[in-house]
Amino acid sequence: MLDAIPQARRRARFSASVVSCLRGEGFIKGDLTAELAGWLAQLREVAQRRRVHGAFCGIVRDLLRNSEQMRTARRHAQFVGCAVCEGRLMVELLLLILADVSAPPFDCFMRRLSEPANLSDKLRDAGRDFRRGEMTLRPTLAFRARLVYEILRRIFWLGILYAGHGRLLGWGIQSLFTELIWFRFSKAHSH
């Protein structure tokens, strides 16, 4: 929903309403649909039950702010930095919810995997996002090459660091491979 809003001022108001709704403070009528407000209320309840409500709201606020920075990025390095940050923040949300059942090695692995995974997602969606006005940078060959380089560099270090954790590394690489295959599949069917 945020991506579909063309005006920066309306996106900022929408983001503020999302965070306000998550905090249980209500929201400006017309900013959020009833369905979205319901989903946010459910998320608030889960976060409160897990005793991570404050941290959850802070991460969502940071995610929304980062989304705007990524949308308006004009340099490859700035876009890559925002995409990496978005991946990390998304994983932090997941790890907050999984805190009771997760282990530190898994948490660390997920934080490292988040970077190439989110960069792969950006590579896959760049053309569509640009056509929809959801990103400023044109997805040129140089832009795509930069994303591929950043993905491969992070996969290399992931492989080095987790070489002794076969199942975990295999699962992570398979997930990334699936994301990249989906990239090729979605490109083939978008023409």
DRENLUMSE-488706 format. One record per residue: residue number from 1; residue in three letters; chain; x, y, z of N, C-alpha, C, O in turn. Coordinates in nm, 3 decimals, always signed. Last residue first. Layout:
TIMAR   k   r c    n.px    n.py    n.pz   ca.px   ca.py   ca.pz    c.px    c.py    c.pz    o.px    o.py    o.pz
TIMAR NUM Ala A       X       Y       Z       X       Y       Z       X       Y       Z       X       Y       Z
...
REM end
This chain:
TIMAR   k   r c    n.px    n.py    n.pz   ca.px   ca.py   ca.pz    c.px    c.py    c.pz    o.px    o.py    o.pz
TIMAR 191 His A  +0.725  -1.022  -1.985  +0.733  -0.965  -2.121  +0.612  -1.001  -2.203  +0.602  -0.962  -2.319
TIMAR 190 Ser A  +0.710  -1.155  -1.752  +0.666  -1.016  -1.748  +0.670  -0.952  -1.886  +0.622  -0.840  -1.903
TIMAR 189 His A  +0.812  -1.408  -1.764  +0.667  -1.395  -1.776  +0.617  -1.251  -1.772  +0.498  -1.226  -1.787
TIMAR 188 Ala A  +1.083  -1.365  -1.730  +1.038  -1.431  -1.852  +0.888  -1.411  -1.874  +0.843  -1.399  -1.987
TIMAR 187 Lys A  +1.088  -1.253  -1.475  +1.129  -1.172  -1.590  +1.077  -1.233  -1.719  +1.031  -1.161  -1.807
TIMAR 186 Ser A  +1.008  -1.471  -1.322  +0.920  -1.354  -1.325  +0.958  -1.261  -1.441  +0.870  -1.197  -1.499
TIMAR 185 Phe A  +1.225  -1.646  -1.366  +1.090  -1.684  -1.403  +0.999  -1.563  -1.416  +0.922  -1.553  -1.511
TIMAR 184 Arg A  +1.438  -1.502  -1.258  +1.440  -1.537  -1.401  +1.299  -1.571  -1.449  +1.259  -1.531  -1.558
TIMAR 183 Phe A  +1.346  -1.485  -0.993  +1.380  -1.364  -1.067  +1.375  -1.394  -1.217  +1.314  -1.319  -1.294
TIMAR 182 Trp A  +1.332  -1.749  -0.920  +1.206  -1.676  -0.930  +1.227  -1.547  -1.007  +1.137  -1.503  -1.079
TIMAR 181 Ile A  +1.605  -1.787  -0.905  +1.529  -1.858  -1.009  +1.396  -1.788  -1.029  +1.351  -1.771  -1.143
TIMAR 180 Leu A  +1.656  -1.628  -0.678  +1.713  -1.591  -0.807  +1.645  -1.662  -0.923  +1.627  -1.603  -1.029
TIMAR 179 Glu A  +1.512  -1.768  -0.482  +1.482  -1.627  -0.508  +1.534  -1.585  -0.645  +1.465  -1.516  -0.719
TIMAR 178 Thr A  +1.645  -2.014  -0.492  +1.503  -2.008  -0.525  +1.463  -1.865  -0.559  +1.388  -1.843  -0.655
TIMAR 177 Phe A  +1.893  -1.930  -0.396  +1.882  -1.983  -0.531  +1.738  -1.978  -0.578  +1.711  -1.941  -0.693
TIMAR 176 Leu A  +1.823  -1.862  -0.133  +1.871  -1.759  -0.225  +1.858  -1.804  -0.370  +1.816  -1.727  -0.456
TIMAR 175 Ser A  +1.750  -2.117  -0.040  +1.654  -2.007  -0.036  +1.694  -1.896  -0.132  +1.611  -1.842  -0.204
TIMAR 174 Gln A  +1.991  -2.255  -0.071  +1.874  -2.298  -0.147  +1.768  -2.186  -0.152  +1.705  -2.164  -0.255
TIMAR 173 Ile A  +2.144  -2.116  +0.116  +2.181  -2.107  -0.026  +2.063  -2.151  -0.113  +2.037  -2.090  -0.216
TIMAR 172 Gly A  +2.007  -2.195  +0.353  +2.020  -2.054  +0.314  +2.051  -2.037  +0.167  +1.991  -1.953  +0.101
TIMAR 171 Trp A  +2.036  -2.476  +0.349  +1.902  -2.416  +0.350  +1.908  -2.270  +0.303  +1.825  -2.227  +0.223
TIMAR 170 Gly A  +2.316  -2.494  +0.362  +2.241  -2.549  +0.247  +2.103  -2.488  +0.236  +2.057  -2.454  +0.127
TIMAR 169 Leu A  +2.364  -2.382  +0.612  +2.416  -2.316  +0.494  +2.341  -2.364  +0.370  +2.307  -2.284  +0.283
TIMAR 168 Leu A  +2.235  -2.579  +0.770  +2.194  -2.439  +0.777  +2.239  -2.363  +0.652  +2.161  -2.289  +0.593
TIMAR 167 Arg A  +2.380  -2.810  +0.702  +2.234  -2.802  +0.682  +2.185  -2.659  +0.679  +2.104  -2.622  +0.594
TIMAR 166 Gly A  +2.661  -2.735  +0.760  +2.610  -2.781  +0.631  +2.461  -2.763  +0.609  +2.420  -2.707  +0.508
TIMAR 165 His A  +2.855  -2.561  +0.901  +2.713  -2.577  +0.934  +2.637  -2.615  +0.807  +2.558  -2.537  +0.755
TIMAR 164 Gly A  +3.107  -2.499  +0.814  +3.092  -2.611  +0.906  +2.949  -2.639  +0.948  +2.925  -2.732  +1.025
TIMAR 163 Ala A  +3.069  -2.266  +0.664  +3.108  -2.390  +0.595  +3.089  -2.512  +0.684  +3.058  -2.620  +0.633
TIMAR 162 Tyr A  +3.007  -2.010  +0.740  +2.918  -2.119  +0.782  +2.948  -2.251  +0.712  +2.861  -2.338  +0.702
TIMAR 161 Leu A  +3.199  -1.834  +0.636  +3.168  -1.831  +0.780  +3.089  -1.952  +0.828  +3.102  -1.993  +0.943
TIMAR 160 Ile A  +3.193  -1.897  +0.359  +3.317  -1.909  +0.438  +3.284  -1.922  +0.586  +3.336  -2.011  +0.654
TIMAR 159 Gly A  +2.927  -1.836  +0.290  +2.982  -1.971  +0.271  +3.106  -1.996  +0.353  +3.124  -2.104  +0.410
TIMAR 158 Leu A  +2.926  -1.563  +0.346  +2.833  -1.652  +0.417  +2.884  -1.796  +0.409  +2.883  -1.868  +0.509
TIMAR 157 Trp A  +3.107  -1.473  +0.159  +3.142  -1.466  +0.302  +3.050  -1.552  +0.387  +3.092  -1.607  +0.489
TIMAR 156 Phe A  +2.955  -1.531  -0.077  +3.089  -1.585  -0.058  +3.126  -1.586  +0.091  +3.170  -1.689  +0.142
TIMAR 155 Ile A  +2.728  -1.375  -0.040  +2.715  -1.521  -0.042  +2.851  -1.587  -0.017  +2.861  -1.686  +0.055
TIMAR 154 Arg A  +2.841  -1.119  -0.066  +2.784  -1.160  +0.063  +2.765  -1.312  +0.071  +2.783  -1.371  +0.177
TIMAR 153 Arg A  +2.919  -1.124  -0.334  +3.017  -1.094  -0.229  +2.967  -1.142  -0.093  +3.042  -1.199  -0.015
TIMAR 152 Leu A  +2.673  -1.166  -0.463  +2.777  -1.270  -0.468  +2.883  -1.249  -0.359  +2.931  -1.346  -0.299
TIMAR 151 Ile A  +2.540  -0.920  -0.404  +2.483  -1.049  -0.364  +2.593  -1.155  -0.356  +2.605  -1.225  -0.255
TIMAR 150 Glu A  +2.709  -0.732  -0.523  +2.683  -0.724  -0.379  +2.624  -0.855  -0.326  +2.656  -0.897  -0.214
TIMAR 149 Tyr A  +2.694  -0.817  -0.795  +2.822  -0.815  -0.723  +2.799  -0.817  -0.572  +2.862  -0.894  -0.500
TIMAR 148 Val A  +2.421  -0.769  -0.841  +2.474  -0.906  -0.851  +2.607  -0.915  -0.776  +2.631  -1.011  -0.703
TIMAR 147 Leu A  +2.415  -0.488  -0.811  +2.338  -0.573  -0.720  +2.391  -0.716  -0.721  +2.404  -0.778  -0.616
TIMAR 146 Arg A  +2.581  -0.415  -1.026  +2.618  -0.378  -0.888  +2.545  -0.466  -0.787  +2.604  -0.513  -0.690
TIMAR 145 Ala A  +2.430  -0.507  -1.240  +2.562  -0.566  -1.215  +2.608  -0.536  -1.073  +2.668  -0.621  -1.007
TIMAR 144 Arg A  +2.211  -0.334  -1.221  +2.191  -0.477  -1.199  +2.324  -0.547  -1.169  +2.330  -0.635  -1.083
TIMAR 143 Phe A  +2.344  -0.093  -1.285  +2.274  -0.108  -1.158  +2.257  -0.256  -1.124  +2.286  -0.298  -1.012
TIMAR 142 Ala A  +2.433  -0.150  -1.545  +2.531  -0.119  -1.439  +2.468  -0.136  -1.300  +2.532  -0.187  -1.208
TIMAR 141 Leu A  +2.189  -0.179  -1.677  +2.279  -0.295  -1.668  +2.382  -0.272  -1.557  +2.415  -0.365  -1.483
TIMAR 140 Thr A  +1.943  +0.004  -1.481  +2.032  -0.017  -1.594  +2.114  -0.145  -1.576  +2.108  -0.210  -1.471
TIMAR 139 Pro A  +1.688  +0.095  -1.350  +1.755  -0.036  -1.337  +1.837  -0.072  -1.462  +1.804  -0.164  -1.537
TIMAR 138 Arg A  +1.713  +0.421  -1.223  +1.679  +0.340  -1.341  +1.755  +0.207  -1.330  +1.876  +0.208  -1.304
TIMAR 137 Leu A  +1.602  +0.526  -0.908  +1.713  +0.475  -0.990  +1.661  +0.392  -1.106  +1.577  +0.304  -1.089
TIMAR 136 Thr A  +1.359  +0.555  -0.776  +1.408  +0.662  -0.862  +1.515  +0.612  -0.957  +1.520  +0.653  -1.073
TIMAR 135 Met A  +1.079  +0.341  -0.729  +1.221  +0.369  -0.710  +1.265  +0.471  -0.814  +1.214  +0.472  -0.926
TIMAR 134 Glu A  +0.819  +0.334  -0.796  +0.851  +0.298  -0.658  +1.001  +0.308  -0.628  +1.044  +0.285  -0.515
TIMAR 133 Gly A  +0.710  +0.364  -1.046  +0.750  +0.485  -0.975  +0.788  +0.460  -0.830  +0.789  +0.552  -0.749
TIMAR 132 Arg A  +0.664  +0.140  -1.192  +0.555  +0.186  -1.105  +0.588  +0.314  -1.029  +0.504  +0.366  -0.955
TIMAR 131 Arg A  +0.911  +0.103  -1.312  +0.794  +0.136  -1.396  +0.679  +0.190  -1.313  +0.604  +0.276  -1.359
TIMAR 130 Phe A  +1.060  +0.030  -1.083  +1.090  +0.154  -1.154  +0.970  +0.197  -1.240  +0.932  +0.314  -1.240
TIMAR 129 Asp A  +0.945  -0.218  -1.016  +0.941  -0.107  -0.920  +0.967  +0.027  -0.989  +0.903  +0.126  -0.956
TIMAR 128 Arg A  +1.008  -0.368  -1.247  +0.869  -0.341  -1.212  +0.857  -0.222  -1.117  +0.771  -0.136  -1.134
TIMAR 127 Gly A  +1.291  -0.371  -1.225  +1.222  -0.320  -1.344  +1.079  -0.281  -1.315  +1.034  -0.173  -1.353
TIMAR 126 Ala A  +1.338  -0.485  -0.961  +1.382  -0.350  -1.000  +1.306  -0.294  -1.119  +1.261  -0.179  -1.114
TIMAR 125 Asp A  +1.287  -0.739  -0.859  +1.175  -0.646  -0.873  +1.211  -0.510  -0.932  +1.123  -0.427  -0.952
TIMAR 124 Arg A  +1.534  -0.877  -0.852  +1.418  -0.936  -0.919  +1.312  -0.831  -0.951  +1.252  -0.834  -1.059
TIMAR 123 Leu A  +1.686  -0.704  -0.696  +1.727  -0.735  -0.832  +1.609  -0.787  -0.913  +1.586  -0.746  -1.027
TIMAR 122 Lys A  +1.545  -0.720  -0.455  +1.552  -0.592  -0.525  +1.594  -0.611  -0.670  +1.542  -0.543  -0.759
TIMAR 121 Asp A  +1.592  -0.990  -0.392  +1.455  -0.943  -0.410  +1.455  -0.811  -0.488  +1.372  -0.793  -0.578
TIMAR 120 Ser A  +1.868  -0.978  -0.356  +1.811  -1.062  -0.463  +1.669  -1.019  -0.494  +1.630  -1.014  -0.611
TIMAR 119 Leu A  +1.878  -0.816  -0.130  +1.936  -0.766  -0.254  +1.885  -0.846  -0.374  +1.861  -0.791  -0.481
TIMAR 118 Asn A  +1.765  -0.994  +0.052  +1.691  -0.873  +0.016  +1.747  -0.809  -0.111  +1.671  -0.754  -0.190
TIMAR 117 Ala A  +1.968  -1.194  +0.053  +1.828  -1.228  +0.021  +1.751  -1.103  -0.021  +1.678  -1.107  -0.121
TIMAR 116 Pro A  +2.202  -1.068  +0.133  +2.191  -1.114  -0.006  +2.047  -1.149  -0.044  +2.009  -1.136  -0.160
TIMAR 115 Glu A  +2.092  -0.996  +0.404  +2.149  -0.901  +0.309  +2.142  -0.953  +0.165  +2.080  -0.887  +0.081
TIMAR 114 Ser A  +2.007  -1.218  +0.548  +1.910  -1.114  +0.512  +1.964  -1.021  +0.404  +1.887  -0.972  +0.320
TIMAR 113 Leu A  +2.222  -1.371  +0.623  +2.147  -1.413  +0.505  +2.053  -1.303  +0.457  +2.023  -1.295  +0.338
TIMAR 112 Arg A  +2.295  -1.242  +0.861  +2.386  -1.240  +0.746  +2.314  -1.277  +0.616  +2.341  -1.219  +0.511
TIMAR 111 Arg A  +2.072  -1.296  +1.016  +2.113  -1.157  +0.995  +2.205  -1.146  +0.874  +2.193  -1.054  +0.794
TIMAR 110 Met A  +2.077  -1.575  +1.017  +1.966  -1.505  +0.953  +2.001  -1.359  +0.925  +1.962  -1.304  +0.822
TIMAR 109 Phe A  +2.310  -1.620  +1.169  +2.302  -1.665  +1.030  +2.192  -1.589  +0.956  +2.213  -1.545  +0.842
TIMAR 108 Cys A  +2.229  -1.515  +1.417  +2.344  -1.457  +1.345  +2.340  -1.494  +1.197  +2.364  -1.410  +1.111
TIMAR 107 Asp A  +2.021  -1.692  +1.477  +1.996  -1.548  +1.467  +2.107  -1.481  +1.386  +2.081  -1.399  +1.297
TIMAR 106 Phe A  +2.158  -1.935  +1.494  +2.056  -1.916  +1.391  +2.030  -1.768  +1.369  +2.018  -1.723  +1.255
TIMAR 105 Pro A  +2.320  -1.885  +1.721  +2.382  -1.912  +1.590  +2.283  -1.893  +1.474  +2.320  -1.843  +1.368
TIMAR 104 Pro A  +2.112  -1.831  +1.927  +2.204  -1.728  +1.878  +2.273  -1.761  +1.745  +2.284  -1.671  +1.661
TIMAR 103 Ala A  +1.789  -1.970  +1.844  +1.920  -1.983  +1.910  +2.015  -1.879  +1.850  +2.000  -1.842  +1.734
TIMAR 102 Ser A  +1.434  -1.945  +1.915  +1.552  -1.928  +1.830  +1.679  -1.942  +1.913  +1.677  -1.927  +2.035
TIMAR 101 Val A  +1.215  -1.936  +2.073  +1.248  -2.065  +2.011  +1.374  -2.060  +1.926  +1.416  -2.162  +1.871
TIMAR 100 Asp A  +1.182  -1.678  +2.168  +1.169  -1.790  +2.262  +1.213  -1.924  +2.205  +1.246  -2.015  +2.280
TIMAR  99 Ala A  +1.207  -1.513  +1.936  +1.307  -1.508  +2.043  +1.302  -1.628  +2.138  +1.406  -1.676  +2.183
TIMAR  98 Leu A  +1.047  -1.472  +1.717  +1.099  -1.608  +1.739  +1.193  -1.619  +1.860  +1.252  -1.725  +1.882
TIMAR  97 Ile A  +0.998  -1.200  +1.720  +0.884  -1.291  +1.739  +0.933  -1.432  +1.773  +0.868  -1.503  +1.850
TIMAR  96 Leu A  +1.255  -1.105  +1.672  +1.181  -1.062  +1.793  +1.069  -1.160  +1.824  +1.048  -1.199  +1.939
TIMAR  95 Leu A  +1.309  -1.215  +1.424  +1.380  -1.267  +1.541  +1.316  -1.222  +1.672  +1.324  -1.293  +1.772
TIMAR  94 Leu A  +1.142  -1.057  +1.259  +1.123  -1.202  +1.269  +1.186  -1.257  +1.396  +1.125  -1.336  +1.468
TIMAR  93 Leu A  +1.265  -0.806  +1.293  +1.124  -0.827  +1.329  +1.095  -0.975  +1.350  +1.032  -1.013  +1.448
TIMAR  92 Glu A  +1.518  -0.865  +1.191  +1.505  -0.829  +1.333  +1.360  -0.843  +1.379  +1.335  -0.886  +1.492
TIMAR  91 Val A  +1.456  -0.904  +0.923  +1.499  -1.018  +1.002  +1.488  -0.988  +1.151  +1.453  -1.076  +1.229
TIMAR  90 Met A  +1.396  -0.639  +0.856  +1.293  -0.743  +0.842  +1.329  -0.866  +0.925  +1.242  -0.925  +0.990
TIMAR  89 Leu A  +1.647  -0.519  +0.899  +1.532  -0.481  +0.981  +1.420  -0.584  +0.974  +1.357  -0.614  +1.075
TIMAR  88 Arg A  +1.800  -0.641  +0.696  +1.836  -0.659  +0.838  +1.716  -0.629  +0.928  +1.688  -0.703  +1.022
TIMAR  87 Gly A  +1.667  -0.547  +0.465  +1.677  -0.690  +0.494  +1.707  -0.717  +0.640  +1.646  -0.805  +0.701
TIMAR  86 Glu A  +1.710  -0.269  +0.496  +1.575  -0.324  +0.495  +1.576  -0.473  +0.526  +1.494  -0.521  +0.605
TIMAR  85 Cys A  +1.991  -0.257  +0.471  +1.926  -0.217  +0.596  +1.785  -0.274  +0.605  +1.744  -0.322  +0.711
TIMAR  84 Val A  +2.015  -0.336  +0.204  +2.077  -0.416  +0.309  +2.012  -0.386  +0.443  +1.982  -0.477  +0.521
TIMAR  83 Ala A  +1.881  -0.121  +0.084  +1.830  -0.258  +0.064  +1.886  -0.351  +0.171  +1.814  -0.436  +0.224
TIMAR  82 Cys A  +2.044  +0.095  +0.159  +1.904  +0.090  +0.205  +1.848  -0.052  +0.192  +1.775  -0.097  +0.280
TIMAR  81 Gly A  +2.282  +0.026  +0.025  +2.280  +0.043  +0.170  +2.140  +0.034  +0.228  +2.119  -0.027  +0.332
TIMAR  80 Val A  +2.190  +0.031  -0.241  +2.239  -0.095  -0.182  +2.236  -0.086  -0.030  +2.193  -0.180  +0.037
TIMAR  79 Phe A  +2.133  +0.307  -0.264  +2.026  +0.207  -0.280  +2.067  +0.075  -0.215  +1.988  +0.014  -0.144
TIMAR  78 Gln A  +2.390  +0.414  -0.230  +2.284  +0.451  -0.138  +2.170  +0.348  -0.144  +2.117  +0.308  -0.040
TIMAR  77 Ala A  +2.523  +0.303  -0.450  +2.569  +0.271  -0.314  +2.461  +0.303  -0.211  +2.442  +0.228  -0.116
TIMAR  76 His A  +2.382  +0.422  -0.667  +2.381  +0.277  -0.645  +2.418  +0.242  -0.502  +2.351  +0.159  -0.440
TIMAR  75 Arg A  +2.189  +0.715  -0.602  +2.318  +0.651  -0.626  +2.308  +0.502  -0.593  +2.235  +0.461  -0.503
TIMAR  74 Arg A  +1.945  +0.802  -0.530  +1.990  +0.840  -0.664  +2.127  +0.779  -0.700  +2.174  +0.791  -0.813
TIMAR  73 Ala A  +1.655  +0.709  -0.349  +1.801  +0.697  -0.368  +1.837  +0.728  -0.513  +1.769  +0.685  -0.607
TIMAR  72 Thr A  +1.387  +0.704  -0.294  +1.440  +0.827  -0.353  +1.591  +0.824  -0.376  +1.649  +0.924  -0.417
TIMAR  71 Arg A  +1.350  +0.450  -0.186  +1.266  +0.493  -0.298  +1.327  +0.613  -0.370  +1.320  +0.622  -0.492
TIMAR  70 Met A  +1.518  +0.455  +0.033  +1.548  +0.367  -0.079  +1.472  +0.411  -0.203  +1.526  +0.410  -0.314
TIMAR  69 Gln A  +1.384  +0.639  +0.197  +1.520  +0.669  +0.153  +1.558  +0.583  +0.032  +1.623  +0.632  -0.061
TIMAR  68 Glu A  +1.146  +0.497  +0.239  +1.142  +0.627  +0.170  +1.281  +0.664  +0.118  +1.294  +0.716  +0.007
TIMAR  67 Ser A  +1.247  +0.279  +0.381  +1.176  +0.258  +0.254  +1.172  +0.387  +0.172  +1.191  +0.385  +0.051
TIMAR  66 Asn A  +1.337  +0.394  +0.616  +1.435  +0.340  +0.521  +1.371  +0.320  +0.383  +1.436  +0.342  +0.281
TIMAR  65 Arg A  +1.090  +0.448  +0.736  +1.182  +0.558  +0.704  +1.283  +0.514  +0.598  +1.311  +0.587  +0.503
TIMAR  64 Leu A  +0.995  +0.186  +0.768  +0.920  +0.281  +0.686  +1.008  +0.400  +0.645  +1.000  +0.446  +0.532
TIMAR  63 Leu A  +1.192  +0.082  +0.941  +1.166  +0.021  +0.810  +1.096  +0.119  +0.717  +1.133  +0.132  +0.600
TIMAR  62 Asp A  +1.157  +0.242  +1.169  +1.283  +0.248  +1.094  +1.268  +0.190  +0.953  +1.324  +0.242  +0.857
TIMAR  61 Arg A  +0.899  +0.155  +1.243  +0.924  +0.297  +1.213  +1.051  +0.312  +1.128  +1.052  +0.385  +1.029
TIMAR  60 Val A  +0.959  -0.114  +1.295  +0.865  -0.079  +1.188  +0.884  +0.066  +1.146  +0.884  +0.097  +1.027
TIMAR  59 Ile A  +1.130  -0.080  +1.515  +1.181  -0.140  +1.391  +1.089  -0.106  +1.274  +1.137  -0.074  +1.165
TIMAR  58 Gly A  +0.952  +0.031  +1.703  +1.071  +0.104  +1.660  +1.128  +0.051  +1.530  +1.169  +0.129  +1.444
TIMAR  57 Cys A  +0.766  -0.175  +1.736  +0.722  -0.046  +1.681  +0.841  +0.035  +1.630  +0.832  +0.100  +1.526
TIMAR  56 Phe A  +0.940  -0.368  +1.853  +0.869  -0.396  +1.728  +0.827  -0.265  +1.660  +0.850  -0.247  +1.541
TIMAR  55 Ala A  +1.013  -0.245  +2.093  +1.115  -0.273  +1.991  +1.052  -0.296  +1.854  +1.103  -0.250  +1.753
TIMAR  54 Gly A  +0.757  -0.242  +2.217  +0.833  -0.120  +2.195  +0.938  -0.137  +2.085  +0.949  -0.053  +1.995
TIMAR  53 His A  +0.685  -0.525  +2.221  +0.604  -0.423  +2.154  +0.683  -0.296  +2.122  +0.676  -0.247  +2.010
TIMAR  52 Val A  +0.766  -0.757  +2.325  +0.861  -0.691  +2.236  +0.795  -0.572  +2.166  +0.844  -0.524  +2.063
TIMAR  51 Arg A  +0.614  -0.954  +2.457  +0.685  -0.849  +2.533  +0.795  -0.782  +2.452  +0.904  -0.754  +2.502
TIMAR  50 Arg A  +0.445  -1.118  +2.329  +0.587  -1.159  +2.331  +0.675  -1.061  +2.410  +0.795  -1.083  +2.427
TIMAR  49 Arg A  +0.215  -0.968  +2.351  +0.221  -1.099  +2.415  +0.365  -1.147  +2.430  +0.402  -1.208  +2.530
TIMAR  48 Gln A  +0.286  -0.750  +2.188  +0.263  -0.730  +2.332  +0.272  -0.862  +2.408  +0.330  -0.867  +2.517
TIMAR  47 Ala A  +0.301  -0.877  +1.939  +0.420  -0.810  +1.994  +0.405  -0.787  +2.145  +0.501  -0.802  +2.219
TIMAR  46 Val A  +0.034  -0.961  +1.914  +0.142  -1.060  +1.915  +0.267  -0.999  +1.979  +0.330  -1.062  +2.064
TIMAR  45 Glu A  -0.096  -0.709  +1.913  -0.126  -0.809  +2.017  -0.016  -0.913  +2.028  +0.024  -0.950  +2.138
TIMAR  44 Arg A  +0.012  -0.594  +1.681  +0.033  -0.529  +1.811  +0.010  -0.629  +1.924  +0.087  -0.634  +2.020
TIMAR  43 Leu A  -0.094  -0.768  +1.489  +0.051  -0.762  +1.509  +0.084  -0.700  +1.644  +0.174  -0.748  +1.715
TIMAR  42 Gln A  -0.365  -0.699  +1.517  -0.321  -0.836  +1.547  -0.170  -0.841  +1.571  -0.123  -0.909  +1.662
TIMAR  41 Ala A  -0.353  -0.435  +1.432  -0.398  -0.463  +1.569  -0.355  -0.604  +1.610  -0.314  -0.626  +1.724
TIMAR  40 Leu A  -0.280  -0.475  +1.167  -0.188  -0.406  +1.257  -0.225  -0.430  +1.403  -0.137  -0.443  +1.489
TIMAR  39 Trp A  -0.513  -0.595  +1.071  -0.387  -0.670  +1.070  -0.286  -0.608  +1.166  -0.216  -0.679  +1.237
TIMAR  38 Gly A  -0.691  -0.376  +1.105  -0.713  -0.504  +1.175  -0.587  -0.588  +1.182  -0.557  -0.645  +1.286
TIMAR  37 Ala A  -0.582  -0.191  +0.930  -0.588  -0.158  +1.073  -0.610  -0.285  +1.156  -0.553  -0.299  +1.264
TIMAR  36 Leu A  -0.631  -0.328  +0.691  -0.494  -0.307  +0.735  -0.490  -0.274  +0.885  -0.405  -0.325  +0.957
TIMAR  35 Glu A  -0.916  -0.317  +0.690  -0.846  -0.446  +0.687  -0.703  -0.430  +0.739  -0.658  -0.509  +0.822
TIMAR  34 Ala A  -0.968  -0.047  +0.680  -1.011  -0.123  +0.798  -0.937  -0.256  +0.805  -0.900  -0.302  +0.913
TIMAR  33 Thr A  -0.682  +0.135  +0.557  -0.808  +0.063  +0.538  -0.842  -0.011  +0.667  -0.756  -0.033  +0.752
TIMAR  32 Leu A  -0.554  +0.453  +0.655  -0.545  +0.307  +0.655  -0.682  +0.246  +0.626  -0.784  +0.301  +0.667
TIMAR  31 Asp A  -0.632  +0.719  +0.618  -0.495  +0.679  +0.589  -0.481  +0.528  +0.573  -0.405  +0.480  +0.489
TIMAR  30 Gly A  -0.894  +0.748  +0.696  -0.863  +0.761  +0.554  -0.722  +0.721  +0.518  -0.693  +0.692  +0.402
TIMAR  29 Lys A  -0.820  +0.890  +1.008  -0.919  +0.824  +0.922  -0.887  +0.851  +0.776  -0.858  +0.965  +0.737
TIMAR  28 Ile A  -0.519  +0.840  +1.162  -0.600  +0.938  +1.091  -0.692  +0.865  +0.996  -0.647  +0.787  +0.913
TIMAR  27 Phe A  -0.534  +0.615  +1.445  -0.474  +0.665  +1.321  -0.570  +0.764  +1.257  -0.687  +0.771  +1.294
TIMAR  26 Gly A  -0.435  +0.478  +1.768  -0.531  +0.514  +1.663  -0.457  +0.566  +1.541  -0.334  +0.563  +1.535
TIMAR  25 Glu A  -0.247  +0.387  +1.939  -0.286  +0.526  +1.955  -0.393  +0.568  +1.854  -0.437  +0.683  +1.856
TIMAR  24 Gly A  -0.115  +0.149  +1.926  -0.245  +0.149  +1.990  -0.301  +0.289  +2.010  -0.392  +0.308  +2.090
TIMAR  23 Arg A  +0.111  +0.121  +1.783  +0.128  +0.163  +1.923  -0.004  +0.163  +1.999  -0.006  +0.175  +2.121
TIMAR  22 Leu A  +0.003  +0.068  +1.537  +0.077  -0.038  +1.606  +0.096  -0.005  +1.753  +0.096  -0.095  +1.838
TIMAR  21 Cys A  -0.098  +0.324  +1.481  -0.191  +0.211  +1.498  -0.123  +0.096  +1.572  -0.183  +0.033  +1.659
TIMAR  20 Ser A  +0.142  +0.463  +1.452  +0.046  +0.502  +1.555  -0.053  +0.389  +1.585  -0.085  +0.363  +1.701
TIMAR  19 Val A  +0.250  +0.334  +1.230  +0.320  +0.327  +1.358  +0.225  +0.362  +1.472  +0.227  +0.297  +1.577
TIMAR  18 Val A  +0.052  +0.406  +1.040  +0.085  +0.265  +1.065  +0.150  +0.252  +1.203  +0.111  +0.167  +1.283
TIMAR  17 Ser A  +0.066  +0.686  +1.046  -0.057  +0.619  +1.089  -0.033  +0.472  +1.119  -0.092  +0.417  +1.213
TIMAR  16 Ala A  +0.320  +0.728  +0.940  +0.292  +0.773  +1.077  +0.166  +0.705  +1.130  +0.161  +0.669  +1.248
TIMAR  15 Ser A  +0.275  +0.627  +0.682  +0.372  +0.563  +0.770  +0.347  +0.600  +0.916  +0.353  +0.515  +1.004
TIMAR  14 Phe A  +0.088  +0.818  +0.589  +0.052  +0.676  +0.595  +0.144  +0.604  +0.694  +0.097  +0.528  +0.778
TIMAR  13 Arg A  +0.250  +1.046  +0.593  +0.131  +1.039  +0.678  +0.084  +0.895  +0.696  +0.045  +0.855  +0.806
TIMAR  12 Ala A  +0.442  +0.975  +0.402  +0.484  +1.005  +0.539  +0.365  +0.996  +0.634  +0.378  +0.944  +0.745
TIMAR  11 Arg A  +0.279  +0.952  +0.177  +0.351  +0.833  +0.226  +0.394  +0.854  +0.370  +0.385  +0.763  +0.452
TIMAR  10 Arg A  +0.200  +1.218  +0.149  +0.099  +1.117  +0.182  +0.163  +0.988  +0.233  +0.108  +0.923  +0.321
TIMAR   9 Arg A  +0.450  +1.330  +0.082  +0.378  +1.377  +0.201  +0.272  +1.276  +0.245  +0.255  +1.251  +0.364
TIMAR   8 Ala A  +0.514  +1.202  -0.161  +0.597  +1.180  -0.042  +0.522  +1.221  +0.085  +0.532  +1.151  +0.187
TIMAR   7 Gln A  +0.276  +1.045  -0.369  +0.323  +1.169  -0.305  +0.397  +1.139  -0.176  +0.350  +1.062  -0.092
TIMAR   6 Pro A  +0.191  +0.785  -0.453  +0.291  +0.860  -0.530  +0.349  +0.983  -0.459  +0.463  +1.021  -0.487
TIMAR   5 Ile A  +0.151  +0.478  -0.311  +0.122  +0.620  -0.285  +0.229  +0.705  -0.354  +0.346  +0.697  -0.317
TIMAR   4 Ala A  +0.232  +0.218  -0.339  +0.137  +0.269  -0.437  +0.104  +0.417  -0.418  +0.036  +0.476  -0.503
TIMAR   3 Asp A  +0.389  +0.159  -0.119  +0.454  +0.177  -0.249  +0.361  +0.239  -0.353  +0.408  +0.307  -0.445
TIMAR   2 Leu A  +0.194  +0.121  +0.078  +0.283  +0.236  +0.085  +0.345  +0.264  -0.052  +0.351  +0.379  -0.095
TIMAR   1 Met A  +0.083  -0.119  +0.000  +0.000  +0.000  +0.000  +0.087  +0.125  +0.000  +0.058  +0.222  -0.069
REM end
